[in-house]
């Protein structure tokens, strides 16, 4: 996988590639499971991106999985953060407006790795 500002990085480990992209999401921005999957060349693997992020808490490094939501801006992964409000609190701390588990300013905050990293 190509990481900007670094040498070409190739990995056959899909989960690691998901983590690498997720770590590049800027503070105050969000992306979707599908956007990450498309960037990795696996457009139909949004669910696998979710599975990878569901277990990222077992990693030694911090993975900002709270910045990844579904294609409509819904906090569908919130139950994987210990309690139902942690994901919302983390996003609100970054200035993202949320109502009823949905990002209200989703289009303004959306970060597309296919556009930003190529």
N, CA, C and O atoms as a GROMACS GRO file, in nm:
protein
  472
    1UNK      N    1   0.084  -0.118   0.000
    1UNK     CA    2   0.000   0.000   0.000
    1UNK      C    3   0.088   0.124   0.000
    1UNK      O    4   0.194   0.126   0.063
    2UNK      N    5   0.045   0.227  -0.070
    2UNK     CA    6   0.122   0.350  -0.080
    2UNK      C    7   0.082   0.444   0.033
    2UNK      O    8  -0.034   0.484   0.044
    3UNK      N    9   0.178   0.480   0.116
    3UNK     CA   10   0.156   0.576   0.224
    3UNK      C   11   0.230   0.704   0.186
    3UNK      O   12   0.352   0.700   0.166
    4UNK      N   13   0.159   0.817   0.175
    4UNK     CA   14   0.225   0.942   0.136
    4UNK      C   15   0.340   0.977   0.229
    4UNK      O   16   0.329   0.963   0.351
    5UNK      N   17   0.450   1.022   0.171
    5UNK     CA   18   0.565   1.065   0.250
    5UNK      C   19   0.651   0.951   0.301
    5UNK      O   20   0.748   0.973   0.373
    6UNK      N   21   0.615   0.829   0.263
    6UNK     CA   22   0.693   0.713   0.306
    6UNK      C   23   0.729   0.629   0.183
    6UNK      O   24   0.670   0.647   0.076
    7UNK      N   25   0.822   0.540   0.199
    7UNK     CA   26   0.855   0.449   0.091
    7UNK      C   27   0.735   0.359   0.065
    7UNK      O   28   0.648   0.341   0.151
    8UNK      N   29   0.732   0.303  -0.056
    8UNK     CA   30   0.624   0.211  -0.092
    8UNK      C   31   0.613   0.101   0.014
    8UNK      O   32   0.713   0.037   0.050
    9UNK      N   33   0.494   0.080   0.061
    9UNK     CA   34   0.471  -0.019   0.165
    9UNK      C   35   0.378  -0.125   0.108
    9UNK      O   36   0.265  -0.094   0.070
   10UNK      N   37   0.423  -0.247   0.102
   10UNK     CA   38   0.340  -0.353   0.047
   10UNK      C   39   0.310  -0.453   0.157
   10UNK      O   40   0.399  -0.499   0.228
   11UNK      N   41   0.184  -0.485   0.168
   11UNK     CA   42   0.144  -0.582   0.268
   11UNK      C   43   0.028  -0.663   0.212
   11UNK      O   44  -0.062  -0.608   0.149
   12UNK      N   45   0.032  -0.790   0.235
   12UNK     CA   46  -0.080  -0.876   0.197
   12UNK      C   47  -0.178  -0.889   0.311
   12UNK      O   48  -0.278  -0.959   0.298
   13UNK      N   49  -0.151  -0.824   0.422
   13UNK     CA   50  -0.237  -0.831   0.540
   13UNK      C   51  -0.344  -0.722   0.530
   13UNK      O   52  -0.317  -0.605   0.558
   14UNK      N   53  -0.464  -0.762   0.491
   14UNK     CA   54  -0.573  -0.666   0.471
   14UNK      C   55  -0.600  -0.585   0.597
   14UNK      O   56  -0.616  -0.463   0.589
   15UNK      N   57  -0.605  -0.652   0.713
   15UNK     CA   58  -0.632  -0.580   0.838
   15UNK      C   59  -0.525  -0.473   0.862
   15UNK      O   60  -0.558  -0.361   0.901
   16UNK      N   61  -0.398  -0.507   0.842
   16UNK     CA   62  -0.291  -0.409   0.862
   16UNK      C   63  -0.306  -0.292   0.767
   16UNK      O   64  -0.283  -0.177   0.805
   17UNK      N   65  -0.344  -0.319   0.643
   17UNK     CA   66  -0.366  -0.211   0.546
   17UNK      C   67  -0.480  -0.121   0.592
   17UNK      O   68  -0.472   0.001   0.577
   18UNK      N   69  -0.586  -0.180   0.647
   18UNK     CA   70  -0.697  -0.100   0.702
   18UNK      C   71  -0.645  -0.011   0.813
   18UNK      O   72  -0.678   0.108   0.818
   19UNK      N   73  -0.564  -0.066   0.903
   19UNK     CA   74  -0.511   0.013   1.014
   19UNK      C   75  -0.422   0.126   0.964
   19UNK      O   76  -0.427   0.238   1.016
   20UNK      N   77  -0.341   0.098   0.863
   20UNK     CA   78  -0.252   0.201   0.808
   20UNK      C   79  -0.332   0.318   0.752
   20UNK      O   80  -0.298   0.434   0.776
   21UNK      N   81  -0.437   0.289   0.678
   21UNK     CA   82  -0.520   0.396   0.620
   21UNK      C   83  -0.595   0.469   0.731
   21UNK      O   84  -0.602   0.592   0.730
   22UNK      N   85  -0.650   0.396   0.825
   22UNK     CA   86  -0.726   0.457   0.935
   22UNK      C   87  -0.639   0.554   1.014
   22UNK      O   88  -0.687   0.659   1.058
   23UNK      N   89  -0.514   0.521   1.032
   23UNK     CA   90  -0.423   0.610   1.106
   23UNK      C   91  -0.394   0.740   1.030
   23UNK      O   92  -0.343   0.835   1.090
   24UNK      N   93  -0.425   0.745   0.903
   24UNK     CA   94  -0.402   0.865   0.823
   24UNK      C   95  -0.521   0.961   0.823
   24UNK      O   96  -0.509   1.074   0.774
   25UNK      N   97  -0.634   0.919   0.876
   25UNK     CA   98  -0.752   1.006   0.878
   25UNK      C   99  -0.720   1.124   0.969
   25UNK      O  100  -0.688   1.106   1.086
   26UNK      N  101  -0.729   1.245   0.915
   26UNK     CA  102  -0.695   1.362   0.997
   26UNK      C  103  -0.793   1.385   1.112
   26UNK      O  104  -0.911   1.349   1.105
   27UNK      N  105  -0.742   1.446   1.216
   27UNK     CA  106  -0.822   1.487   1.330
   27UNK      C  107  -0.939   1.573   1.280
   27UNK      O  108  -0.919   1.662   1.198
   28UNK      N  109  -1.059   1.546   1.329
   28UNK     CA  110  -1.176   1.624   1.290
   28UNK      C  111  -1.239   1.582   1.159
   28UNK      O  112  -1.332   1.647   1.110
   29UNK      N  113  -1.191   1.474   1.101
   29UNK     CA  114  -1.245   1.424   0.975
   29UNK      C  115  -1.291   1.280   0.995
   29UNK      O  116  -1.249   1.214   1.090
   30UNK      N  117  -1.377   1.232   0.908
   30UNK     CA  118  -1.426   1.094   0.913
   30UNK      C  119  -1.426   1.034   0.773
   30UNK      O  120  -1.425   1.107   0.673
   31UNK      N  121  -1.429   0.904   0.768
   31UNK     CA  122  -1.444   0.834   0.641
   31UNK      C  123  -1.538   0.717   0.663
   31UNK      O  124  -1.589   0.697   0.773
   32UNK      N  125  -1.560   0.641   0.557
   32UNK     CA  126  -1.651   0.527   0.568
   32UNK      C  127  -1.576   0.397   0.547
   32UNK      O  128  -1.464   0.394   0.494
   33UNK      N  129  -1.639   0.289   0.590
   33UNK     CA  130  -1.582   0.156   0.571
   33UNK      C  131  -1.560   0.131   0.421
   33UNK      O  132  -1.457   0.079   0.380
   34UNK      N  133  -1.659   0.169   0.340
   34UNK     CA  134  -1.651   0.148   0.196
   34UNK      C  135  -1.542   0.230   0.131
   34UNK      O  136  -1.478   0.182   0.038
   35UNK      N  137  -1.520   0.353   0.177
   35UNK     CA  138  -1.415   0.437   0.120
   35UNK      C  139  -1.278   0.374   0.144
   35UNK      O  140  -1.191   0.378   0.056
   36UNK      N  141  -1.258   0.318   0.262
   36UNK     CA  142  -1.131   0.250   0.290
   36UNK      C  143  -1.118   0.126   0.202
   36UNK      O  144  -1.012   0.102   0.144
   37UNK      N  145  -1.224   0.048   0.190
   37UNK     CA  146  -1.222  -0.072   0.107
   37UNK      C  147  -1.190  -0.038  -0.038
   37UNK      O  148  -1.109  -0.105  -0.101
   38UNK      N  149  -1.252   0.066  -0.092
   38UNK     CA  150  -1.227   0.108  -0.230
   38UNK      C  151  -1.081   0.151  -0.248
   38UNK      O  152  -1.017   0.116  -0.347
   39UNK      N  153  -1.029   0.226  -0.151
   39UNK     CA  154  -0.890   0.270  -0.159
   39UNK      C  155  -0.795   0.151  -0.162
   39UNK      O  156  -0.692   0.154  -0.230
   40UNK      N  157  -0.830   0.047  -0.089
   40UNK     CA  158  -0.745  -0.072  -0.083
   40UNK      C  159  -0.768  -0.166  -0.200
   40UNK      O  160  -0.706  -0.272  -0.208
   41UNK      N  161  -0.856  -0.126  -0.293
   41UNK     CA  162  -0.881  -0.208  -0.412
   41UNK      C  163  -0.976  -0.323  -0.389
   41UNK      O  164  -0.981  -0.417  -0.467
   42UNK      N  165  -1.052  -0.315  -0.282
   42UNK     CA  166  -1.148  -0.420  -0.246
   42UNK      C  167  -1.284  -0.357  -0.220
   42UNK      O  168  -1.338  -0.368  -0.110
   43UNK      N  169  -1.338  -0.291  -0.320
   43UNK     CA  170  -1.461  -0.213  -0.306
   43UNK      C  171  -1.578  -0.283  -0.241
   43UNK      O  172  -1.664  -0.217  -0.183
   44UNK      N  173  -1.584  -0.413  -0.250
   44UNK     CA  174  -1.695  -0.487  -0.190
   44UNK      C  175  -1.660  -0.543  -0.052
   44UNK      O  176  -1.728  -0.633  -0.002
   45UNK      N  177  -1.556  -0.491   0.008
   45UNK     CA  178  -1.510  -0.544   0.136
   45UNK      C  179  -1.530  -0.449   0.253
   45UNK      O  180  -1.455  -0.453   0.350
   46UNK      N  181  -1.631  -0.363   0.244
   46UNK     CA  182  -1.658  -0.269   0.354
   46UNK      C  183  -1.682  -0.343   0.485
   46UNK      O  184  -1.637  -0.298   0.591
   47UNK      N  185  -1.750  -0.454   0.479
   47UNK     CA  186  -1.776  -0.532   0.601
   47UNK      C  187  -1.646  -0.584   0.662
   47UNK      O  188  -1.631  -0.586   0.784
   48UNK      N  189  -1.552  -0.624   0.577
   48UNK     CA  190  -1.422  -0.670   0.629
   48UNK      C  191  -1.345  -0.556   0.695
   48UNK      O  192  -1.274  -0.578   0.794
   49UNK      N  193  -1.359  -0.435   0.642
   49UNK     CA  194  -1.297  -0.318   0.706
   49UNK      C  195  -1.355  -0.304   0.846
   49UNK      O  196  -1.282  -0.279   0.942
   50UNK      N  197  -1.486  -0.319   0.857
   50UNK     CA  198  -1.551  -0.313   0.988
   50UNK      C  199  -1.499  -0.420   1.083
   50UNK      O  200  -1.472  -0.392   1.200
   51UNK      N  201  -1.483  -0.540   1.032
   51UNK     CA  202  -1.431  -0.649   1.117
   51UNK      C  203  -1.291  -0.615   1.166
   51UNK      O  204  -1.258  -0.638   1.283
   52UNK      N  205  -1.209  -0.561   1.078
   52UNK     CA  206  -1.072  -0.524   1.118
   52UNK      C  207  -1.076  -0.419   1.229
   52UNK      O  208  -1.003  -0.430   1.327
   53UNK      N  209  -1.161  -0.319   1.212
   53UNK     CA  210  -1.167  -0.212   1.312
   53UNK      C  211  -1.231  -0.258   1.442
   53UNK      O  212  -1.203  -0.202   1.548
   54UNK      N  213  -1.317  -0.358   1.436
   54UNK     CA  214  -1.379  -0.411   1.558
   54UNK      C  215  -1.278  -0.475   1.652
   54UNK      O  216  -1.300  -0.482   1.772
   55UNK      N  217  -1.167  -0.521   1.597
   55UNK     CA  218  -1.066  -0.587   1.681
   55UNK      C  219  -0.938  -0.504   1.697
   55UNK      O  220  -0.841  -0.552   1.755
   56UNK      N  221  -0.938  -0.381   1.646
   56UNK     CA  222  -0.814  -0.302   1.651
   56UNK      C  223  -0.775  -0.263   1.793
   56UNK      O  224  -0.660  -0.225   1.816
   57UNK      N  225  -0.868  -0.270   1.888
   57UNK     CA  226  -0.834  -0.236   2.026
   57UNK      C  227  -0.733  -0.333   2.086
   57UNK      O  228  -0.675  -0.306   2.191
   58UNK      N  229  -0.710  -0.447   2.020
   58UNK     CA  230  -0.612  -0.543   2.069
   58UNK      C  231  -0.471  -0.509   2.021
   58UNK      O  232  -0.375  -0.574   2.062
   59UNK      N  233  -0.458  -0.409   1.937
   59UNK     CA  234  -0.329  -0.367   1.882
   59UNK      C  235  -0.255  -0.281   1.985
   59UNK      O  236  -0.318  -0.211   2.065
   60UNK      N  237  -0.122  -0.285   1.984
   60UNK     CA  238  -0.048  -0.203   2.079
   60UNK      C  239  -0.054  -0.054   2.048
   60UNK      O  240  -0.045   0.029   2.138
   61UNK      N  241  -0.068  -0.018   1.919
   61UNK     CA  242  -0.072   0.123   1.880
   61UNK      C  243  -0.218   0.171   1.874
   61UNK      O  244  -0.310   0.092   1.859
   62UNK      N  245  -0.235   0.302   1.885
   62UNK     CA  246  -0.368   0.361   1.878
   62UNK      C  247  -0.414   0.366   1.734
   62UNK      O  248  -0.344   0.417   1.647
   63UNK      N  249  -0.532   0.314   1.708
   63UNK     CA  250  -0.596   0.319   1.576
   63UNK      C  251  -0.722   0.404   1.593
   63UNK      O  252  -0.810   0.365   1.670
   64UNK      N  253  -0.735   0.517   1.526
   64UNK     CA  254  -0.852   0.604   1.545
   64UNK      C  255  -0.978   0.552   1.474
   64UNK      O  256  -1.033   0.617   1.386
   65UNK      N  257  -1.020   0.434   1.514
   65UNK     CA  258  -1.136   0.367   1.452
   65UNK      C  259  -1.264   0.447   1.469
   65UNK      O  260  -1.359   0.428   1.393
   66UNK      N  261  -1.269   0.536   1.566
   66UNK     CA  262  -1.389   0.618   1.587
   66UNK      C  263  -1.415   0.710   1.469
   66UNK      O  264  -1.525   0.763   1.455
   67UNK      N  265  -1.316   0.730   1.384
   67UNK     CA  266  -1.330   0.818   1.268
   67UNK      C  267  -1.385   0.746   1.145
   67UNK      O  268  -1.392   0.805   1.037
   68UNK      N  269  -1.422   0.620   1.160
   68UNK     CA  270  -1.477   0.543   1.049
   68UNK      C  271  -1.623   0.509   1.080
   68UNK      O  272  -1.653   0.448   1.183
   69UNK      N  273  -1.711   0.548   0.990
   69UNK     CA  274  -1.855   0.531   1.009
   69UNK      C  275  -1.914   0.468   0.882
   69UNK      O  276  -1.841   0.440   0.787
   70UNK      N  277  -2.045   0.446   0.882
   70UNK     CA  278  -2.102   0.388   0.761
   70UNK      C  279  -2.122   0.495   0.654
   70UNK      O  280  -2.098   0.613   0.679
   71UNK      N  281  -2.164   0.455   0.537
   71UNK     CA  282  -2.172   0.547   0.421
   71UNK      C  283  -2.269   0.661   0.439
   71UNK      O  284  -2.264   0.759   0.365
   72UNK      N  285  -2.358   0.650   0.538
   72UNK     CA  286  -2.455   0.755   0.565
   72UNK      C  287  -2.416   0.843   0.684
   72UNK      O  288  -2.490   0.933   0.722
   73UNK      N  289  -2.299   0.816   0.742
   73UNK     CA  290  -2.254   0.893   0.856
   73UNK      C  291  -2.308   0.842   0.989
   73UNK      O  292  -2.301   0.913   1.090
   74UNK      N  293  -2.360   0.720   0.990
   74UNK     CA  294  -2.412   0.662   1.115
   74UNK      C  295  -2.300   0.595   1.194
   74UNK      O  296  -2.209   0.534   1.136
   75UNK      N  297  -2.307   0.607   1.325
   75UNK     CA  298  -2.207   0.547   1.414
   75UNK      C  299  -2.240   0.400   1.437
   75UNK      O  300  -2.273   0.361   1.549
   76UNK      N  301  -2.231   0.321   1.333
   76UNK     CA  302  -2.271   0.180   1.342
   76UNK      C  303  -2.175   0.096   1.425
   76UNK      O  304  -2.213  -0.011   1.472
   77UNK      N  305  -2.052   0.141   1.443
   77UNK     CA  306  -1.954   0.064   1.520
   77UNK      C  307  -1.946   0.102   1.666
   77UNK      O  308  -1.854   0.059   1.736
   78UNK      N  309  -2.039   0.183   1.713
   78UNK     CA  310  -2.029   0.240   1.848
   78UNK      C  311  -2.023   0.135   1.959
   78UNK      O  312  -1.963   0.160   2.063
   79UNK      N  313  -2.083   0.022   1.941
   79UNK     CA  314  -2.086  -0.079   2.047
   79UNK      C  315  -1.949  -0.143   2.072
   79UNK      O  316  -1.930  -0.211   2.173
   80UNK      N  317  -1.855  -0.121   1.982
   80UNK     CA  318  -1.721  -0.178   1.997
   80UNK      C  319  -1.625  -0.086   2.072
   80UNK      O  320  -1.505  -0.112   2.075
   81UNK      N  321  -1.677   0.020   2.132
   81UNK     CA  322  -1.594   0.116   2.204
   81UNK      C  323  -1.612   0.111   2.355
   81UNK      O  324  -1.580   0.208   2.424
   82UNK      N  325  -1.661   0.001   2.406
   82UNK     CA  326  -1.676  -0.013   2.551
   82UNK      C  327  -1.813   0.024   2.601
   82UNK      O  328  -1.871  -0.050   2.680
   83UNK      N  329  -1.867   0.137   2.557
   83UNK     CA  330  -2.005   0.172   2.588
   83UNK      C  331  -2.062   0.248   2.469
   83UNK      O  332  -1.988   0.285   2.378
   84UNK      N  333  -2.190   0.271   2.470
   84UNK     CA  334  -2.256   0.326   2.352
   84UNK      C  335  -2.229   0.474   2.327
   84UNK      O  336  -2.267   0.525   2.222
   85UNK      N  337  -2.164   0.544   2.420
   85UNK     CA  338  -2.141   0.687   2.398
   85UNK      C  339  -1.995   0.725   2.372
   85UNK      O  340  -1.968   0.840   2.339
   86UNK      N  341  -1.903   0.632   2.386
   86UNK     CA  342  -1.761   0.664   2.370
   86UNK      C  343  -1.728   0.714   2.230
   86UNK      O  344  -1.660   0.816   2.215
   87UNK      N  345  -1.776   0.645   2.128
   87UNK     CA  346  -1.747   0.686   1.991
   87UNK      C  347  -1.801   0.826   1.965
   87UNK      O  348  -1.732   0.909   1.906
   88UNK      N  349  -1.921   0.852   2.008
   88UNK     CA  350  -1.983   0.984   1.991
   88UNK      C  351  -1.900   1.091   2.063
   88UNK      O  352  -1.874   1.197   2.007
   89UNK      N  353  -1.859   1.062   2.185
   89UNK     CA  354  -1.780   1.159   2.262
   89UNK      C  355  -1.646   1.190   2.194
   89UNK      O  356  -1.604   1.305   2.189
   90UNK      N  357  -1.580   1.086   2.143
   90UNK     CA  358  -1.452   1.106   2.075
   90UNK      C  359  -1.469   1.194   1.952
   90UNK      O  360  -1.387   1.283   1.927
   91UNK      N  361  -1.575   1.170   1.874
   91UNK     CA  362  -1.599   1.251   1.755
   91UNK      C  363  -1.638   1.394   1.790
   91UNK      O  364  -1.592   1.489   1.726
   92UNK      N  365  -1.723   1.409   1.890
   92UNK     CA  366  -1.763   1.544   1.931
   92UNK      C  367  -1.644   1.622   1.984
   92UNK      O  368  -1.637   1.744   1.965
   93UNK      N  369  -1.549   1.555   2.050
   93UNK     CA  370  -1.427   1.620   2.096
   93UNK      C  371  -1.345   1.676   1.980
   93UNK      O  372  -1.264   1.767   1.998
   94UNK      N  373  -1.366   1.620   1.860
   94UNK     CA  374  -1.295   1.666   1.741
   94UNK      C  375  -1.379   1.766   1.661
   94UNK      O  376  -1.342   1.803   1.549
   95UNK      N  377  -1.491   1.810   1.717
   95UNK     CA  378  -1.573   1.912   1.653
   95UNK      C  379  -1.679   1.860   1.558
   95UNK      O  380  -1.738   1.938   1.483
   96UNK      N  381  -1.703   1.732   1.559
   96UNK     CA  382  -1.803   1.673   1.470
   96UNK      C  383  -1.939   1.677   1.539
   96UNK      O  384  -1.951   1.640   1.656
   97UNK      N  385  -2.039   1.722   1.467
   97UNK     CA  386  -2.174   1.738   1.522
   97UNK      C  387  -2.254   1.610   1.498
   97UNK      O  388  -2.266   1.563   1.385
   98UNK      N  389  -2.307   1.553   1.606
   98UNK     CA  390  -2.379   1.426   1.599
   98UNK      C  391  -2.516   1.442   1.663
   98UNK      O  392  -2.531   1.501   1.770
   99UNK      N  393  -2.615   1.387   1.596
   99UNK     CA  394  -2.751   1.384   1.649
   99UNK      C  395  -2.810   1.247   1.619
   99UNK      O  396  -2.809   1.202   1.504
  100UNK      N  397  -2.860   1.182   1.722
  100UNK     CA  398  -2.922   1.050   1.706
  100UNK      C  399  -2.828   0.953   1.634
  100UNK      O  400  -2.868   0.881   1.542
  101UNK      N  401  -2.702   0.952   1.677
  101UNK     CA  402  -2.597   0.864   1.624
  101UNK      C  403  -2.567   0.887   1.476
  101UNK      O  404  -2.519   0.796   1.408
  102UNK      N  405  -2.594   1.006   1.425
  102UNK     CA  406  -2.567   1.039   1.286
  102UNK      C  407  -2.488   1.170   1.280
  102UNK      O  408  -2.521   1.267   1.348
  103UNK      N  409  -2.382   1.171   1.198
  103UNK     CA  410  -2.301   1.291   1.181
  103UNK      C  411  -2.379   1.389   1.094
  103UNK      O  412  -2.409   1.359   0.978
  104UNK      N  413  -2.412   1.505   1.150
  104UNK     CA  414  -2.492   1.603   1.078
  104UNK      C  415  -2.413   1.673   0.967
  104UNK      O  416  -2.468   1.702   0.861
  105UNK      N  417  -2.287   1.700   0.992
  105UNK     CA  418  -2.205   1.768   0.892
  105UNK      C  419  -2.114   1.666   0.820
  105UNK      O  420  -1.997   1.692   0.795
  106UNK      N  421  -2.172   1.552   0.787
  106UNK     CA  422  -2.096   1.441   0.729
  106UNK      C  423  -2.024   1.479   0.600
  106UNK      O  424  -1.905   1.452   0.585
  107UNK      N  425  -2.093   1.542   0.507
  107UNK     CA  426  -2.030   1.575   0.379
  107UNK      C  427  -1.915   1.675   0.397
  107UNK      O  428  -1.817   1.670   0.323
  108UNK      N  429  -1.925   1.764   0.494
  108UNK     CA  430  -1.818   1.860   0.521
  108UNK      C  431  -1.697   1.793   0.583
  108UNK      O  432  -1.583   1.834   0.558
  109UNK      N  433  -1.720   1.690   0.662
  109UNK     CA  434  -1.612   1.624   0.738
  109UNK      C  435  -1.558   1.499   0.669
  109UNK      O  436  -1.460   1.441   0.716
  110UNK      N  437  -1.622   1.458   0.558
  110UNK     CA  438  -1.584   1.333   0.493
  110UNK      C  439  -1.445   1.344   0.432
  110UNK      O  440  -1.414   1.440   0.362
  111UNK      N  441  -1.363   1.245   0.458
  111UNK     CA  442  -1.226   1.234   0.406
  111UNK      C  443  -1.220   1.110   0.319
  111UNK      O  444  -1.240   0.998   0.368
  112UNK      N  445  -1.194   1.127   0.192
  112UNK     CA  446  -1.191   1.015   0.098
  112UNK      C  447  -1.045   0.980   0.069
  112UNK      O  448  -0.975   1.056   0.002
  113UNK      N  449  -0.998   0.865   0.118
  113UNK     CA  450  -0.858   0.830   0.098
  113UNK      C  451  -0.820   0.817  -0.050
  113UNK      O  452  -0.705   0.841  -0.086
  114UNK      N  453  -0.914   0.779  -0.135
  114UNK     CA  454  -0.884   0.768  -0.278
  114UNK      C  455  -0.851   0.902  -0.341
  114UNK      O  456  -0.775   0.908  -0.438
  115UNK      N  457  -0.907   1.009  -0.286
  115UNK     CA  458  -0.877   1.144  -0.337
  115UNK      C  459  -0.761   1.207  -0.262
  115UNK      O  460  -0.677   1.276  -0.321
  116UNK      N  461  -0.756   1.185  -0.132
  116UNK     CA  462  -0.656   1.252  -0.048
  116UNK      C  463  -0.518   1.187  -0.053
  116UNK      O  464  -0.417   1.255  -0.033
  117UNK      N  465  -0.512   1.058  -0.080
  117UNK     CA  466  -0.384   0.988  -0.073
  117UNK      C  467  -0.325   0.954  -0.209
  117UNK      O  468  -0.215   0.900  -0.216
  118UNK      N  469  -0.393   0.985  -0.316
  118UNK     CA  470  -0.339   0.955  -0.450
  118UNK      C  471  -0.286   1.077  -0.518
  118UNK      O  472  -0.237   1.069  -0.630
   0.00000   0.00000   0.00000
